Amino acid sequence: MTAAVAGKTATVQSGTGGTPGDTWTDIQEVYEIGELPIERDTYDVTSHDTSFYREYIMGLFVTSSLTMSANYVKAQYDTLFSLVGTGVIGWYRIAYPQDDSTHVFQAYVSSVSPTSPLDDRLTYNLTLTVSGAVTRSTITP
């Protein structure tokens, strides 16, 4: 039998206060959470006196953007839309209740894009641009 877990109960939350963990509030009606890539740069350090194989060293960590899709909820959309304009950094986390873990990070709301298809619900795409480290920890309420 598989040990896989369903993604259904994962949530994206915004933090209030100046430090992570003060109070977390769900971003409402998110139905798709994209990837949160955490990578490291590599630097080619191959020189004339090395073998015929390239050599690398590890560099800086690169955290990118998290994109998600949500059903349009006016009050929440208006708040997120205003954060694009203000450029204020905030605390966010992805909570995975199915294994009691989180990814916590600071990010800017860099994009909100409403969609209004002819034959479907109003939705929007939200992009959080991560600044700094992403930490993985156990869920605290």
Order of alpha helices (4+ residues) and beta strands (2+ residues): beta-beta-beta-beta-beta-beta-alpha-beta-beta-beta-beta
